[in-house]
Amino acid sequence: MSEEKQNTPKNPEGVDTSLDNDEKHGLNFPCDYPVKAMGPNTTEFADEMYALVKKHCPELKREDLTTRASGSATYQSVTLPVRAESRDHLITIYQDLKNHKDVKWTL
């Protein structure tokens, strides 16, 4: 393994952070980032996604949430625009979303 690979900065979860704040190759924090979760096409699901993300992003407003139903209207995608302070901040949000019982996918 090359010395460069061995010295790649990582966060506590082992995620490579070497591209953080590199506009050419990664995200430049803080930044606006659309967090998406897919699940049942119900008002309750959208409300739960909003409440979950709001814990991490207190400035989030309910009217900023958007939804889009699947072609069959069985599922919906919920998009929440967040102000990501760091890669760890985004990872924490996504971990909470993925742990929710009704979340099928995240983007």
Secondary structure by P-SEA (a helix, b strand, c coil): ccccccccccccccccccccccccccccccbbbbbbbbccccaaaaaaaaaaaaaaccccccccbbbbbcccccbbbbbbbbbcccaaaaaaaaaaaaacccccccc
